[in-house]
């Protein structure tokens, strides 16, 4: 598979992930994470070595938010080896919490995507936040 095809396919999967995030659809979001090859996830200072714990944490994040909007800016995709790609991105993010609190800032992703039978899946992700 050539690099342009990898970039196109991973970007399509990433766009689907963003749609699930904006819909606060934790089940659809979780489908983008590998079920068999999950390595880890990190969000800020929290680290998850089990997919189940990561999915449960994100379900809690989504449930605490009344509204969220993540708008991708720069997205870079690099094929690391056949069937493995690195994605880095920067998104503008806004969300309103159920308790009325709000956040507006920059969200950063570093993800390793692996081509599996069901398409491109995330095996590792790291995300950080920067206040606006």
Backbone as a chain_set.jsonl record, in Angstrom:
{"seq": "XXXXXXXXXXXXXXXXXXXXXXXXXXXXXXXXXXXXXXXXXXXXXXXXXXXXXXXXXXXXXXXXXXXXXXXXXXXXXXXXXXXXXXXXXXXXXXXXXXXXXXXXXXXXXXXXXXXXXXXXXXXXXXXXXXXX", "coords": {"N": [[0.848, -1.172, 0.0], [0.579, 2.211, -0.844], [2.003, 5.316, 0.429], [0.246, 7.519, 0.181], [-2.276, 6.323, 0.069], [-2.372, 5.103, 2.589], [-2.313, 7.44, 4.174], [-4.755, 8.628, 3.371], [-6.655, 6.678, 4.175], [-6.179, 6.44, 6.984], [-6.714, 9.059, 7.729], [-9.454, 9.201, 7.109], [-10.433, 7.416, 9.027], [-9.67, 8.792, 11.349], [-11.236, 11.109, 11.037], [-13.74, 9.944, 11.393], [-13.484, 9.2, 14.077], [-13.348, 11.77, 15.225], [-15.945, 12.662, 14.634], [-17.445, 10.929, 16.252], [-16.542, 11.755, 18.767], [-17.499, 14.42, 18.823], [-20.206, 13.909, 18.788], [-20.494, 12.869, 21.246], [-20.547, 10.129, 21.51], [-19.77, 7.451, 22.992], [-19.662, 4.692, 22.5], [-19.351, 4.485, 19.686], [-16.961, 5.917, 19.496], [-15.229, 4.201, 20.938], [-15.026, 2.065, 19.17], [-13.003, 2.756, 17.443], [-10.685, 2.111, 18.689], [-8.305, -0.448, 19.041], [-9.264, -3.772, 19.709], [-7.82, -6.069, 20.146], [-5.135, -5.379, 19.919], [-4.516, -3.292, 21.594], [-2.357, -1.083, 23.244], [-1.737, 1.146, 25.005], [-3.017, 4.155, 26.565], [-2.874, 7.633, 27.124], [-3.894, 10.411, 28.923], [-3.378, 13.581, 29.554], [-2.051, 13.506, 32.704], [-2.898, 11.006, 33.307], [-2.665, 7.527, 32.834], [-3.411, 4.643, 30.935], [-3.365, 1.22, 30.783], [-4.996, -0.752, 30.045], [-7.549, -1.451, 27.766], [-10.281, -1.511, 28.503], [-10.4, 0.034, 30.883], [-9.657, 2.523, 29.845], [-11.743, 3.038, 28.024], [-13.907, 3.147, 29.819], [-13.148, 5.41, 31.316], [-13.313, 7.441, 29.358], [-16.021, 7.265, 28.727], [-17.042, 8.305, 31.106], [-15.97, 10.915, 30.952], [-17.352, 11.907, 28.682], [-19.988, 11.703, 29.62], [-20.033, 13.649, 31.561], [-20.187, 15.977, 30.222], [-22.081, 18.528, 28.745], [-22.035, 19.534, 26.218], [-19.784, 19.292, 23.44], [-17.191, 20.248, 21.246], [-14.877, 19.491, 18.905], [-12.512, 20.618, 16.771], [-10.577, 19.729, 14.196], [-7.321, 20.903, 13.368], [-4.274, 21.156, 12.269], [-3.269, 18.108, 10.919], [-1.177, 15.395, 10.833], [0.08, 12.614, 9.155], [2.023, 9.754, 9.143], [3.409, 6.998, 7.62], [4.767, 4.379, 9.381], [5.625, 1.749, 9.181], [4.736, -1.097, 7.132], [1.281, -1.183, 7.42], [1.2, 0.235, 9.815], [0.823, 3.383, 11.299], [1.678, 6.73, 12.23], [-0.081, 9.321, 13.745], [-0.326, 12.712, 14.279], [-1.855, 15.513, 15.762], [-3.534, 18.673, 16.047], [-6.109, 20.222, 17.68], [-8.824, 22.526, 17.957], [-10.711, 22.961, 20.809], [-13.768, 22.917, 22.539], [-15.796, 22.676, 25.383], [-18.731, 22.25, 27.377], [-19.538, 21.651, 30.658], [-21.784, 19.527, 32.524], [-22.261, 20.676, 34.989], [-22.098, 23.323, 34.45], [-19.58, 24.428, 34.165], [-16.867, 25.293, 31.935], [-14.634, 24.747, 29.153], [-12.13, 25.878, 26.997], [-9.785, 25.452, 24.572], [-6.656, 24.163, 23.307], [-6.233, 21.006, 21.94], [-4.185, 18.185, 21.785], [-3.142, 15.397, 19.927], [-1.315, 12.35, 19.806], [-1.039, 9.503, 18.038], [-0.884, 5.99, 17.445], [-1.762, 4.117, 14.794], [-3.048, 1.041, 13.603], [-3.38, -1.197, 10.928], [-6.03, -3.335, 10.808], [-8.185, -6.249, 10.602], [-10.729, -5.101, 10.671], [-10.304, -2.562, 9.702], [-8.478, 0.564, 10.117], [-7.165, 0.901, 13.315], [-6.711, 2.301, 16.581], [-3.863, 1.75, 18.486], [-2.296, 2.889, 20.36], [-2.566, 5.898, 22.183], [-1.978, 9.316, 22.945], [-2.889, 12.167, 24.638], [-3.006, 15.665, 25.139], [-3.673, 18.818, 26.754], [-3.96, 22.292, 26.205], [-4.525, 25.375, 27.592], [-6.59, 27.987, 26.223]], "CA": [[0.0, 0.0, 0.0], [1.426, 3.389, -0.924], [1.87, 6.281, 1.531], [-0.951, 8.362, -0.026], [-3.438, 5.505, 0.444], [-2.33, 5.013, 4.052], [-2.719, 8.741, 4.701], [-6.179, 8.808, 3.101], [-7.44, 5.752, 5.003], [-6.048, 6.812, 8.395], [-7.439, 10.329, 7.899], [-10.883, 8.885, 7.134], [-10.715, 6.835, 10.354], [-9.554, 9.884, 12.316], [-12.435, 11.936, 10.883], [-14.822, 9.209, 12.062], [-13.246, 9.348, 15.516], [-13.747, 13.14, 15.587], [-17.41, 12.717, 14.591], [-17.926, 10.238, 17.45], [-16.246, 12.633, 19.902], [-18.418, 15.557, 18.803], [-21.545, 13.397, 19.1], [-20.402, 12.287, 22.591], [-20.954, 8.739, 21.326], [-18.646, 6.675, 23.522], [-19.604, 3.374, 21.844], [-18.749, 4.686, 18.365], [-15.579, 6.313, 19.763], [-14.475, 3.016, 21.361], [-14.803, 1.198, 18.014], [-11.778, 3.146, 16.757], [-9.563, 1.582, 19.461], [-8.09, -1.866, 18.824], [-9.714, -4.681, 20.772], [-6.807, -7.095, 20.385], [-3.772, -4.876, 19.901], [-4.393, -2.087, 22.414], [-1.129, -1.009, 24.042], [-1.956, 2.067, 26.114], [-3.527, 5.494, 26.281], [-2.529, 8.61, 28.154], [-4.64, 11.665, 28.819], [-2.757, 14.421, 30.575], [-1.177, 12.727, 33.581], [-3.501, 9.687, 33.52], [-2.209, 6.503, 31.893], [-4.272, 3.468, 30.926], [-2.713, 0.103, 30.094], [-6.061, -1.679, 29.66], [-8.56, -0.807, 26.928], [-11.527, -1.379, 29.264], [-10.281, 1.179, 31.797], [-9.634, 3.724, 29.01], [-13.109, 3.239, 27.524], [-14.728, 3.583, 30.956], [-12.774, 6.791, 31.642], [-13.86, 8.336, 28.339], [-17.475, 7.282, 28.94], [-17.254, 9.253, 32.195], [-15.706, 12.264, 30.441], [-18.461, 12.294, 27.813], [-21.21, 11.845, 30.428], [-19.955, 14.876, 32.371], [-20.232, 17.139, 29.327], [-23.351, 18.85, 28.104], [-21.733, 19.793, 24.806], [-18.37, 19.364, 23.122], [-16.874, 20.453, 19.837], [-13.461, 19.356, 18.618], [-12.309, 20.985, 15.371], [-9.182, 19.465, 13.82], [-6.528, 21.884, 12.629], [-3.202, 20.446, 11.562], [-3.223, 16.655, 11.102], [-0.037, 14.831, 10.102], [0.056, 11.152, 9.161], [3.261, 9.201, 8.605], [3.485, 5.541, 7.671], [5.98, 3.954, 10.08], [5.957, 0.456, 8.589], [3.498, -1.565, 6.503], [0.163, -1.414, 8.329], [1.332, 1.018, 11.052], [0.972, 4.803, 10.991], [1.696, 7.72, 13.301], [-0.892, 10.508, 13.499], [-0.246, 13.789, 15.26], [-2.837, 16.524, 15.382], [-3.846, 19.77, 16.96], [-7.515, 20.574, 17.509], [-9.46, 23.526, 18.821], [-11.701, 22.226, 21.581], [-14.647, 23.624, 23.474], [-16.869, 21.882, 25.959], [-19.477, 22.756, 28.528], [-19.833, 20.563, 31.584], [-23.149, 19.457, 33.055], [-22.371, 21.571, 36.149], [-21.985, 24.703, 33.988], [-18.193, 24.777, 33.875], [-16.542, 25.25, 30.512], [-13.225, 24.708, 28.769], [-11.825, 26.224, 25.622], [-8.338, 25.378, 24.458], [-6.058, 23.376, 22.244], [-6.113, 19.579, 22.242], [-3.127, 17.587, 20.969], [-3.134, 13.94, 19.864], [-0.303, 11.531, 19.158], [-1.677, 8.188, 17.976], [-0.366, 4.94, 16.577], [-2.866, 3.387, 14.159], [-2.626, -0.231, 13.0], [-4.371, -1.763, 10.009], [-6.538, -4.619, 11.292], [-9.236, -6.802, 9.743], [-11.862, -4.173, 10.655], [-9.867, -1.232, 9.286], [-7.425, 1.181, 10.923], [-7.534, 1.008, 14.73], [-5.712, 2.931, 17.444], [-3.254, 0.841, 19.461], [-1.764, 3.756, 21.42], [-2.855, 7.328, 22.01], [-1.595, 10.249, 23.997], [-3.507, 13.471, 24.409], [-2.686, 16.733, 26.085], [-4.495, 20.014, 26.638], [-3.335, 23.598, 26.467], [-5.565, 26.397, 27.714], [-6.585, 29.03, 25.191]], "C": [[0.899, 1.242, 0.0], [1.079, 4.393, 0.182], [0.616, 7.142, 1.404], [-2.222, 7.605, 0.376], [-3.511, 5.361, 1.951], [-2.829, 6.322, 4.654], [-4.225, 8.957, 4.531], [-7.038, 7.933, 4.023], [-7.376, 6.12, 6.487], [-6.806, 8.113, 8.65], [-8.948, 10.093, 7.947], [-11.273, 8.284, 8.489], [-10.662, 7.918, 11.428], [-10.776, 10.804, 12.241], [-13.65, 11.261, 11.523], [-14.71, 9.291, 13.572], [-13.701, 10.725, 15.986], [-15.269, 13.28, 15.596], [-18.007, 12.052, 15.832], [-17.694, 11.092, 18.696], [-17.26, 13.774, 19.953], [-19.853, 15.153, 19.095], [-21.628, 12.874, 20.532], [-20.883, 10.83, 22.575], [-19.789, 7.837, 21.727], [-18.534, 5.303, 22.862], [-18.949, 3.489, 20.468], [-17.277, 5.063, 18.514], [-14.726, 5.078, 20.066], [-14.175, 2.079, 20.197], [-13.529, 1.55, 17.251], [-10.532, 2.648, 17.491], [-9.493, 0.066, 19.293], [-8.579, -2.686, 20.012], [-8.642, -5.702, 21.113], [-5.388, -6.567, 20.498], [-3.547, -3.643, 20.745], [-3.135, -2.155, 23.271], [-1.36, -0.12, 25.256], [-2.581, 3.362, 25.608], [-3.106, 6.38, 27.441], [-3.324, 9.868, 27.868], [-4.127, 12.556, 29.943], [-1.798, 13.59, 31.403], [-1.729, 11.329, 33.864], [-3.052, 8.718, 32.432], [-3.062, 5.265, 32.061], [-3.58, 2.365, 30.148], [-3.727, -0.964, 29.69], [-7.138, -0.912, 28.893], [-9.837, -0.541, 27.719], [-11.49, -0.16, 30.185], [-10.303, 2.494, 31.019], [-11.047, 4.049, 28.51], [-14.019, 3.734, 28.65], [-14.414, 5.031, 31.353], [-13.391, 7.761, 30.641], [-15.384, 8.382, 28.424], [-17.826, 8.279, 30.041], [-17.018, 10.692, 31.757], [-16.889, 12.75, 29.613], [-19.73, 12.541, 28.618], [-21.214, 13.13, 31.242], [-20.103, 16.144, 31.537], [-21.616, 17.308, 28.704], [-23.153, 18.959, 26.593], [-20.224, 19.755, 24.623], [-18.203, 19.503, 21.614], [-15.357, 20.441, 19.684], [-13.293, 19.602, 17.116], [-10.845, 20.764, 15.006], [-8.566, 20.624, 13.045], [-5.505, 21.114, 11.821], [-3.215, 18.966, 11.933], [-2.089, 16.135, 10.221], [-0.057, 13.311, 10.263], [1.308, 10.651, 8.459], [3.213, 7.685, 8.721], [4.819, 5.163, 8.311], [6.523, 2.643, 9.536], [4.668, -0.043, 7.928], [2.415, -1.859, 7.557], [0.229, -0.665, 9.639], [1.596, 2.472, 10.683], [0.938, 5.637, 12.263], [0.817, 8.891, 12.874], [-0.644, 11.49, 14.628], [-1.215, 14.855, 14.797], [-2.972, 17.57, 16.472], [-5.276, 20.189, 16.653], [-7.891, 21.732, 18.412], [-10.616, 22.804, 19.5], [-12.475, 23.156, 22.494], [-15.587, 22.59, 24.078], [-17.468, 22.581, 27.16], [-19.84, 21.555, 29.384], [-21.279, 20.634, 32.056], [-23.334, 20.424, 34.222], [-22.216, 23.047, 35.773], [-20.569, 25.161, 33.709], [-17.922, 24.65, 32.386], [-15.036, 25.222, 30.314], [-13.131, 25.102, 27.308], [-10.307, 26.206, 25.506], [-7.901, 24.566, 23.265], [-5.853, 21.954, 22.754], [-5.085, 19.0, 21.281], [-3.2, 16.072, 21.063], [-1.816, 13.456, 19.281], [-0.866, 10.121, 19.202], [-0.9, 7.251, 17.063], [-1.589, 4.149, 16.097], [-2.295, 2.134, 13.499], [-3.75, -0.743, 12.11], [-4.745, -3.157, 10.514], [-7.643, -5.096, 10.346], [-10.425, -5.843, 9.62], [-11.496, -2.764, 10.234], [-8.752, -0.725, 10.193], [-7.923, 1.399, 12.341], [-6.378, 1.608, 15.517], [-5.185, 1.889, 18.43], [-2.606, 1.614, 20.608], [-2.176, 5.187, 21.126], [-2.363, 8.1, 23.222], [-2.244, 11.566, 23.661], [-3.155, 14.43, 25.534], [-3.574, 17.923, 25.784], [-3.649, 21.239, 26.911], [-4.456, 24.622, 26.523], [-5.427, 27.43, 26.602], [-6.042, 30.317, 25.783]], "O": [[1.866, 1.31, 0.758], [0.009, 4.327, 0.787], [-0.015, 7.462, 2.411], [-3.136, 8.189, 0.958], [-4.588, 5.481, 2.536], [-3.677, 6.311, 5.547], [-4.892, 9.42, 5.456], [-8.031, 8.401, 4.581], [-8.399, 6.114, 7.172], [-7.469, 8.252, 9.678], [-9.645, 10.722, 8.744], [-12.328, 8.612, 9.032], [-11.514, 7.956, 12.317], [-11.294, 11.229, 13.273], [-14.489, 11.931, 12.125], [-15.714, 9.435, 14.269], [-14.359, 10.845, 17.019], [-15.823, 13.945, 16.471], [-18.973, 12.561, 16.4], [-18.549, 11.147, 19.58], [-17.818, 14.06, 21.012], [-20.636, 15.96, 19.595], [-22.701, 12.479, 20.987], [-21.54, 10.369, 23.509], [-18.934, 7.503, 20.907], [-17.426, 4.797, 22.681], [-18.088, 2.68, 20.122], [-16.435, 4.588, 17.752], [-13.634, 4.925, 19.52], [-13.171, 1.367, 20.227], [-13.023, 0.726, 16.489], [-9.428, 2.755, 16.958], [-10.51, -0.621, 19.393], [-8.338, -2.337, 21.167], [-8.562, -6.156, 22.254], [-4.528, -7.213, 21.096], [-2.502, -3.002, 20.634], [-2.88, -3.157, 23.94], [-1.203, -0.559, 26.395], [-2.66, 3.621, 24.407], [-2.999, 5.934, 28.583], [-3.416, 10.326, 26.729], [-4.4, 12.321, 31.12], [-0.839, 13.029, 30.872], [-1.101, 10.551, 34.582], [-3.06, 9.056, 31.248], [-3.401, 4.877, 33.179], [-3.243, 2.548, 28.978], [-3.366, -1.963, 29.068], [-7.582, 0.151, 29.327], [-10.414, 0.541, 27.615], [-12.46, 0.595, 30.25], [-10.897, 3.472, 31.473], [-11.486, 5.198, 28.57], [-14.817, 4.649, 28.444], [-15.323, 5.791, 31.688], [-13.933, 8.794, 31.034], [-15.977, 9.439, 28.212], [-18.803, 9.018, 29.919], [-17.769, 11.59, 32.137], [-17.377, 13.863, 29.81], [-20.47, 13.483, 28.335], [-22.279, 13.647, 31.579], [-20.14, 17.25, 32.076], [-22.223, 16.358, 28.211], [-23.996, 18.531, 25.805], [-19.47, 20.131, 25.521], [-18.97, 18.951, 20.826], [-14.651, 21.272, 20.256], [-13.861, 18.882, 16.295], [-9.971, 21.511, 15.446], [-9.204, 21.236, 12.188], [-5.834, 20.494, 10.809], [-3.177, 18.613, 13.112], [-2.047, 16.401, 9.02], [-0.194, 12.795, 11.371], [1.62, 11.059, 7.34], [3.0, 7.151, 9.809], [5.878, 5.577, 7.839], [7.736, 2.452, 9.444], [3.607, 0.541, 8.148], [2.612, -2.674, 8.459], [-0.608, -0.898, 10.512], [2.469, 2.769, 9.867], [0.264, 5.297, 13.236], [0.956, 9.396, 11.761], [-0.741, 11.133, 15.803], [-1.384, 15.08, 13.598], [-2.586, 17.379, 17.625], [-5.614, 20.477, 15.505], [-7.338, 21.893, 19.501], [-11.403, 22.121, 18.846], [-11.918, 24.051, 23.129], [-16.112, 21.73, 23.371], [-16.826, 23.373, 27.849], [-20.381, 20.566, 28.89], [-21.914, 21.687, 31.988], [-24.432, 20.94, 34.431], [-22.202, 23.918, 36.642], [-20.377, 26.195, 33.07], [-18.66, 23.979, 31.665], [-14.268, 25.62, 31.19], [-13.958, 24.702, 26.488], [-9.62, 26.883, 26.271], [-8.671, 24.315, 22.338], [-5.36, 21.74, 23.861], [-5.116, 19.298, 20.087], [-3.309, 15.522, 22.159], [-1.266, 14.076, 18.37], [-1.141, 9.595, 20.281], [-0.337, 7.664, 16.049], [-2.341, 3.592, 16.896], [-1.21, 2.158, 12.918], [-4.921, -0.723, 12.492], [-3.895, -4.039, 10.63], [-7.985, -4.4, 9.391], [-11.06, -5.784, 8.567], [-12.305, -1.851, 10.394], [-8.156, -1.495, 10.945], [-8.973, 2.006, 12.552], [-5.212, 1.441, 15.159], [-5.96, 1.229, 19.122], [-2.393, 1.07, 21.692], [-2.144, 5.636, 19.98], [-2.34, 7.605, 24.349], [-2.162, 12.033, 22.525], [-3.029, 14.054, 26.699], [-4.153, 18.027, 24.703], [-2.74, 21.218, 27.741], [-5.254, 24.72, 25.59], [-4.334, 27.713, 26.111], [-5.95, 31.327, 25.085]]}, "num_chains": 1, "name": "protein.A"}
